[in-house]
């Protein structure tokens, strides 16, 4: 199997008419994977990148596109509270089932929006920081260029992306882990496929260049992730 090029094979989760209980189990198991394999740490590192660029006396407004069940926002809420950095959040997802689940496990400082992200009209000022986690690999390169431009134009301070590295070790490891330790058929199919649809460093350089974004930082993170931070400073 070659991982030289991104796969565009469609993930099961991107299909229609998936039973809610299947989506629920998928979100729970993805949260477990992110917790134990450092995914939430990468998201927190993304916010940390911007903390010296903001006024810490003013509450941050942070928006996530493709928020799923909201586990990333809950991890960020805990991270920022420990640092006594006030923040409010907006979680956006196109799937109503994900938003319903997020609302059941809600925080008192978040607004949930069920919408395709590029149709969102901000209720007030645009967010200080926009981010996505394990979201970009669902899209073609052409769609991603527009997504990067949207994230830049809809953030005041900047945006960051937490997504997978396309690598043989990552692929075979997650295929083994999900086959023997997880129950969701969505996770068993989509987690390895997500790695095939993921990125290497030169992919990100090409995409950011095509989007006209020049000021960015790409860092490899454990386990087999890239953290891309783009500042809107001139």
N, C-alpha and C positions, 0 to 999 in steps of 0.2 A: 504494500500500500504506500503510495506516494503522498507526502504532505507538502510538496513543493508549491502547490497552488491552493488557494482557498477553495473549499467545496461550497457549492450552492445548493446541495441537497436540502430539501425542506425539513425542518424539525417538526415532530408531531405536535408540539405545543403551539406552533404557528397555524395549526389547522382550526377548523370550526367544529362546533357541536361536541366539545369535550365535556364529559360529565364533571360537575363541580367537585365531587369527592375525589376525582382523579387529579384535578388541578390543585385541590387542597393538599393532597399527599405530596404532589410534586413540589409545591412551595415549601412545605415542611422539610422535605429531604434536601432541597437546594439550600435552605437555611443551615441545615446541619453540615453540609459540605463546606459552605462558606465559613462557618464558625470554626471547624476543625482544620481546614486547609488554608486559613489565613485570609480569606476573601474580605471579611469585615475589617481586618487590619489594613488592607490596601485602601479601602474606602476612607478610613480614618486618616491614613497618610495623605490622601488627596485633599481633605479639608485642612490638615496641618500645613500643607504647602502654602495655603492662602492666608493663614492666620496673622502673619506679619504684614499683610497688605491691606488689612481692614481695621476700622475703628472698633476696638474691643469694648468701648463704652456703649455702642449701639448694637441692638440685637441683629444677628445675621439672619438673612432670609435665604434659605437653601432649598432648591427644587431638584427632585429626581425624576427623570423621564424613564418610563418602563419600570416603575417602582415595585411591581408584583405585590406581594403581601406586606410590604413595608418594613422588612427586617433590616434593610440598610439604614433607614431613617431612625429606627430604634437604636441601632448600634451607634450612629452619629450623635443622637441625643445624649446617650450615656457618656460618650467620649467628651463632648463639649461641656456637659454639666460638671464633670470632674475637673475641667480646666476653668470653671466659672465663667464660661463664655456663653452669654444668652443667645438663643437661636429659635427661630420658628421655621417650619418646614412645609413644603408642598409636595405631595406625591401624585404622580400622573401615570395612569396606565389605561390602555385601550380596552382591557378585559374587565367587564363589570364584576365577574367573579372574584378577581384579584382585589378590586376596590372594596367589595363587600367584606372579604376576609380581613383586609387591612383595617377597616372601620371597627371590626369586632375586637381588635387588639390595638386600639388607638392610643395616642398620647394626647395631652391637652393642648399641645402647641403645633398641631399639624392640620392641614386642609387636604383632603383627598379629592382628586378630580378624575373622573372617568372620561377620557378623551384621547384621541390621537394627539400626540404632544404638539405637533405643528399647527393644530387648530386652537390651542389654548390662548385665551385672552386673560392676562394677569389681572387679578382683582384690584391690585394697587400698583405700586412700583414693581419693576421687574426684579427678579431675584439677584442677590449679590453673587451667588454661585449656583451654577447648574451642573448636574453630574448624571452619569449613567453607570450602571454596573451590570456586566454580563448582558448587555443590551445590543451593543453595536454589531456583534457577530451574526445577528439575525438578518442583517441587511446586505444588499449588494454594495459594491464600491461606489457606484453612481449615487445611490441613496445616501450613503455615508457622507459623501462630500457635502450634500445639502444639509445633512444633520449636523455636521461640524459647524457649518456656517450659521445654522439656526442657534446652536448652543452659544456661539460667540455673540451673536446679535441679541440674544435674550438673557444675557448675564451682565451684571454691572462690573464685577471684579474679574471674573474669568470662569472657566469650566474645567472639569476633569473627567476622565474616563478610566474605569477599572474593567479590564477585559482580559481574555485568555490569550496565552501564547500558543501558537501552533507548533507542536513539538512531539516527536514520537514517544518520548517517555511520558509526557502528559496524557497522550491518547491511550496508551496501553495501560497506564496506571489507573486512570478513571474508569476505563472499561472493566478492569478486574474488580475495582472497589464497588462499583455500582452493581455488577453482576451478582456478587456474593453477599453484599451487606445492605442493599437497599431493595425496597419492594415496588416502588412506582415504575410502571412500564414506560412512563414518559421519561423519567430520569435515566433508566437503563438504556433507552434509545438515544435521547437527546444529549446527555452529558458527553459521551464520546464524540458524537456528531458535532457538538459545539466546538470541540478542539479542532476538528477538521475544517470548520468554518471560521476559525480564529485567525490570528495575525502573527506575523513576524515584524521585527523592527522596521525593515525597509517598507513594509506595507503602510505603516503609520506615517512614515516620512513622505511617501507618495501621496497619501490621502490628505494630509495636512497641507502639503504644497498645493494640491489641486483646489483646496478650499480657500487658499489665499491666507493661511494662518502661518505666521512667521515666528512668533514668540511662544515657544512651547518647550516642554521638558518631557523626555521619555525615560522612564526607569523600569528595569526589570524588578519584579517583586515575587517573593515566594507565596504560593507554589505555582510556578508557571503562569504568571500574569504580567501584564504591562500596565503601568500607571502613567497616563498622559495628562499633564497639567498645562493649560494654556491661559496665560494672563492677558487681560485686555489693556494693560499699561502700554502707553506709547513710548 
